[in-house]
Amino acid sequence: MTVQGLQTTVSLALQSHVDMLASADGIPLLVPLVSGAERTVPQLDGLLVPGGPDVDPALYGQERHPRTRCGSPEADRVELALIEAALDAGLPVLAICRGMQLLNVLHGGTLHQHLPELVGHDGHSPETETFTLGRTRLDLHAGSAIDGVLGNDVPEARCHHHQGIDRVGTGLTVTAEAPDGVAEVVEAAAHPFVLGVQWEAGQDDDERLHHALVGAARKGRSASSREREGRLPARASHP
């Protein structure tokens, strides 16, 4: 990236994620993907894992497909450690697109490296000259967490991914699919709020997922505060 005439590397956050979290009265903090990033987790109330490049297939035991476009394998490992630390701490997690795929890999799942070969179309990631979002309907499982967030008003999801979940990771459950069977949502039943969504949440004006994350973070923080208060030593009374 060129900044003030200098070619440089920067850490970025999609502004729509920042705005949507802030609109829910959350305070977004960018956690750079550096070694030890998981040590920030005690200072966080929730974690949003955004989209990005393809996950290194070596992390789920596969050779790289010719169409797989990886970023930094080290960044993959740092982000996996960050997600794992957040889950261990019981934080609410919203994992978007690549984030959902990392969540699945962390739980021992695998990925389809090029969906058009599986579903026979490029609707999830249109192959056009310019960046174009695809659209897909969501078939939600009744009673799931995602059903509770989106309810009866389920828009077409805007997406841009050529990979998707193959084998579902241990402890995760698919709770929404596209009409062609591609997994669109996974949830972790052992956690109060862990959602992985395959579409590009944040690329439209639907803020419900971001608001749900902040709501879960606020609820978790309140419960932690009550627990700490319950462990405070009793004060001696004085006449």
N, C-alpha and C positions, 0 to 999 in steps of 0.2 A: 504494500500500500504506500502511496506517496502522500506525505504530510509536509506541508510547507516546503515542497521541492525536494524533500529527502525520502528515499526509499527506506521504509521501516516496517517492522512487525508490531502489530498492536493486538490487544485483547479487546474484543467487542461483545456487546449484547444487543440483540434486536430491540429497537426502541419500543416497538409495540408491546413486547413482554414487560418492559419497564413501566410503560404507561398503564397497562392493564392491571398490573400488581399494585401500582400506586393508587389507581382509581378505587381499589378495594381497601385502601388505607394500609397497605403493606409498604415496607421500606425495602426496595430491591437492592441487593448487594451483589456485585460481580465477583465471583471467585475465580481467579486465574488458574489455568490448568498447569500448575507447577507441582513438582514433587512435594508431598506433605500437605496438599490442599485439603485432605480429609481432616486435618487438625482444626479447621475452621468450624466444623460441625457443631461443637458445643455452643458457639455463638449464634447459631442459626435457629430459626423456628420452623423452617420448611425449605424444600429444595425443588427448584425447577431446572430440569435438564433439557436444553433446547436441541434443535436439529443441527445438522452438520454433515461432514463427509461420511463415507461408508466406514463401518467398523472393520478393523483388521481381521480377516477370516481365520488367521492363525489362532485367534482367541477362542474360536469355537471349532477348531480342528479341521479346517478345510483349506484347500489350495485357493489362490486368488483367481476369480473369474476374470476374463478379459475386460468385462465392463465394470468391474469393481474399482471404485475411485477412493482410495484410502487417504486419510490425512496423516497424522502423526501417531504411530503405534504407542509412543510414550504417553501422548495425551489420552489415548484410549484407556490405558492402564490407570492413569491418574483419575480419570472420570469414573471408572469402575470402582476404584477405592473410595471415591467421594460418595457415590451412591450407596455402597456397602456400609460405610460409616453412618450415613443418614438413616438407613434402614435399621441398623443396630441400635441407634439412638431413639428409634421410634418416631422420627420426624415424618410429616406428610411429604410425599414426593409426587410431583407431576413430571412425567418423562414424555417428551414430545418427539415424534419422528425417530431420528437417530437415538434419542434418549430412550424411547421404548425398546429399540433394538438392543441397546446396551443393557437395559434392565433384564431383558430376556437372556442375553448371553451371560450376565452375572449369575443367573439362576440355572446355568447349565444348558440353556436352549441353543438352538441354531437358527440360521437365517437362509432364506432363498436369496441368492446373490443377484439374480436378474429376473424379476417377476414376469416380464413379457414372455419368457420362455415357458412359464407355468400357466399363465392365464390367457395367453394368446392375444394380448392387446397392450397398448402403452398408456392406457387411461389413468394409471396412477402417477405417471411421470411423462406427460406428453413430449414426444421428440419433435420439437419445433426449433426454428432458428433462434428464437429468444426464449427466455425463461417463462414458462407457462404453467399455471396450476391446473391440475386435473380436478374433477369433481366426482364424488362417489356418495351414494346413499349409505346410511348407517343402519344396520339391523341390530338393535339393542336387545340384550337379554333382560327380560322383566325382573325387577327386584335387585338389579346390580347397582353398584355405586354410580356408574356412568349414567344409568337410567335415572337415578335420583338427581344427578346434576342437570341433565338435558331434558328429562321428562318427555312429555308428548310433543314438544316443539323441537324436532330433530332436523336441523338443516342439512343440506348436502355438505359433506366435508370437502374442504379445499386441500389438495394434497400434491406432493411432488417427491415421490420416492420410487426407486426402481428395485428396492429390496424389501423384504418383509419376513415375518416370522415363519419358520418351518417347524421345527420341534419346539414345543412350548416348554419353558423352563419349569423346574420343580417349584411348586408353591404358587405358581401363577395360573390364572384362569382367563381364557378368552371370553369376553363379555359383549363383544360387538364384532360383526363382520361386514365386509362389503358384499354386494350381490354376487361377486365372483368367488367368494369364500376366503378372501384375504383377511387375516386378523387385523382389526382396526383398534381394538382396545384390549389390554390385559390388566388384571387387578391381582393384588396379593391379599388373599383372605386373612392372612395372619397379622395384617397391619390395618389400623383404622382408616388410613387414606393413602393408598399407593395406586396411582393410575398411570398407565402407559397408553398414549394415543398415537396412532400412526400418521394422522394428518397434520397439516401445518397450522396447528392452533396458534393464533397470533397473526395470521395473514388475512384475517377478516375482522369484522367489528364485534364478534361474539366473545364476550368477556367471562362467560359463566365458568369455564374451567379455572381461569386465574382467580376469580372470586372464590371458588370452592377451595382452592389451595390456601388462600389467605385465611378463609374461615376455619379450615382445619388446623392451620398453624396457630391461630388465635385460641382455639379450643384446647389444643395441646399445651400451649404455654400457660393457660389458666389452670389446667389440671396439674401441671408441674409445680406451679406456684402454691397450690393448695397442698400438694404432697410435701413440699419443703416446709411449709408452715406447720404441718402436722408432725414433723420431726424436730421442731424447735424445742429445746429444753424448757421446762416450766420455770417461770420466774418465782423466786422466793417472795412470799408476801411479808410485808413489814407492818407492824402496828402503827 
